[in-house]
Amino acid sequence: MKGLLDLGRVWRAAGYSAAGIKAAIKFEAAFRQELALFVIFAPLGFWLGRDGIERALLIGSLIVVLIVELLNSAVEVAINRIGVERHELSGRAKDIASAAVLFALLLALVVWGLVLSGH
């Protein structure tokens, strides 16, 4: 039962998350760009959404982009930690993670397009 109520663990986890966000902002240009777009488009999504579902779709799709970009950055950092020499599997891992970002961006575009076309 202590595991469920261990606020110290939750607090530490929140600190690790904050450190991860700070690192992404400091070291990852793509994350900074996508975060800037989020700051611009999230309020717009809140304003353009006609109800809670539309707002959740518009803003949620932007959050998905940020989540996937963080995971992509984590893959790249881990691969770079292993070594800087070119390796087929390292390149494949980075390419696959990058493709995930592309699909997240496409998802956001489709959601925004479909929601706003219904206006």
C-alpha positions as CSV (number, residue, x, y, z in Angstrom):
1,M,0.0,0.0,0.0
2,K,2.9,2.4,0.6
3,G,3.8,2.2,-3.1
4,L,0.4,3.8,-4.0
5,L,0.8,6.5,-1.4
6,D,4.5,7.2,-1.7
7,L,4.4,10.9,-2.3
8,G,8.2,11.1,-2.1
9,R,8.5,8.8,-5.1
10,V,5.9,10.9,-7.0
11,W,7.8,14.1,-6.1
12,R,11.1,12.6,-7.3
13,A,9.5,11.4,-10.5
14,A,8.1,14.9,-11.1
15,G,11.7,16.2,-10.6
16,Y,13.1,13.8,-13.2
17,S,10.4,14.8,-15.6
18,A,11.1,18.5,-15.1
19,A,14.8,17.8,-15.7
20,G,14.0,15.9,-18.9
21,I,11.9,18.8,-20.2
22,K,14.6,21.3,-19.3
23,A,17.2,19.1,-21.1
24,A,15.0,18.9,-24.2
25,I,14.5,22.6,-24.3
26,K,18.2,23.2,-23.8
27,F,19.6,20.6,-26.2
28,E,16.9,19.7,-28.8
29,A,16.1,22.3,-31.4
30,A,13.2,20.2,-32.8
31,F,11.6,20.1,-29.4
32,R,11.9,23.8,-29.0
33,Q,10.3,24.4,-32.3
34,E,7.4,22.0,-31.6
35,L,7.0,23.5,-28.1
36,A,6.8,27.0,-29.7
37,L,4.1,25.7,-32.0
38,F,2.3,24.2,-29.1
39,V,2.4,27.5,-27.2
40,I,0.8,29.2,-30.3
41,F,-1.7,26.6,-31.3
42,A,-2.9,25.2,-28.0
43,P,-4.7,28.4,-27.1
44,L,-6.0,28.6,-30.6
45,G,-7.3,25.0,-30.3
46,F,-9.0,25.9,-27.1
47,W,-10.7,28.9,-28.8
48,L,-11.5,27.1,-32.1
49,G,-12.9,23.9,-30.5
50,R,-16.6,24.1,-30.2
51,D,-16.8,21.6,-27.3
52,G,-14.7,19.6,-25.0
53,I,-14.2,16.8,-27.5
54,E,-12.9,19.1,-30.2
55,R,-10.7,21.0,-27.8
56,A,-9.3,17.7,-26.5
57,L,-8.6,16.5,-30.0
58,L,-6.9,19.8,-31.1
59,I,-4.8,20.2,-28.1
60,G,-4.2,16.5,-27.5
61,S,-2.8,16.0,-31.0
62,L,-0.3,18.7,-30.2
63,I,0.7,17.1,-27.0
64,V,1.2,13.8,-28.8
65,V,3.7,15.5,-31.1
66,L,5.6,16.7,-28.0
67,I,5.5,13.3,-26.4
68,V,6.8,11.5,-29.5
69,E,9.5,14.2,-30.0
70,L,10.7,13.6,-26.4
71,L,10.9,9.8,-27.1
72,N,12.7,10.5,-30.4
73,S,15.2,12.7,-28.6
74,A,15.7,10.0,-25.9
75,V,16.4,7.4,-28.6
76,E,19.0,9.7,-30.3
77,V,20.7,10.5,-27.0
78,A,20.9,6.9,-26.0
79,I,22.3,5.8,-29.4
80,N,24.8,8.7,-29.3
81,R,25.9,7.6,-25.8
82,I,26.7,4.1,-27.2
83,G,29.1,5.5,-29.8
84,V,29.5,8.1,-32.5
85,E,30.6,5.7,-35.2
86,R,28.0,5.0,-37.9
87,H,26.2,1.7,-37.5
88,E,23.3,0.3,-39.5
89,L,21.2,-0.5,-36.5
90,S,21.9,2.9,-34.8
91,G,20.8,4.6,-38.0
92,R,17.8,2.5,-38.3
93,A,16.7,3.2,-34.7
94,K,17.1,6.9,-35.3
95,D,15.2,6.8,-38.5
96,I,12.4,4.8,-37.0
97,A,12.1,7.2,-34.1
98,S,12.1,10.1,-36.6
99,A,9.3,8.4,-38.6
100,A,7.3,8.3,-35.4
101,V,7.6,12.1,-35.1
102,L,6.5,12.4,-38.7
103,F,3.3,10.3,-38.0
104,A,2.6,12.4,-34.9
105,L,2.8,15.6,-37.0
106,L,0.6,14.0,-39.6
107,L,-1.9,13.0,-36.9
108,A,-2.0,16.6,-35.7
109,L,-2.5,17.9,-39.2
110,V,-5.3,15.5,-39.9
111,V,-7.1,16.2,-36.6
112,W,-6.8,19.9,-37.1
113,G,-8.0,19.7,-40.7
114,L,-11.0,17.4,-39.9
115,V,-12.1,19.4,-36.8
116,L,-11.8,22.8,-38.5
117,S,-13.4,21.6,-41.8
118,G,-16.5,20.9,-39.8
119,H,-16.8,24.5,-38.8
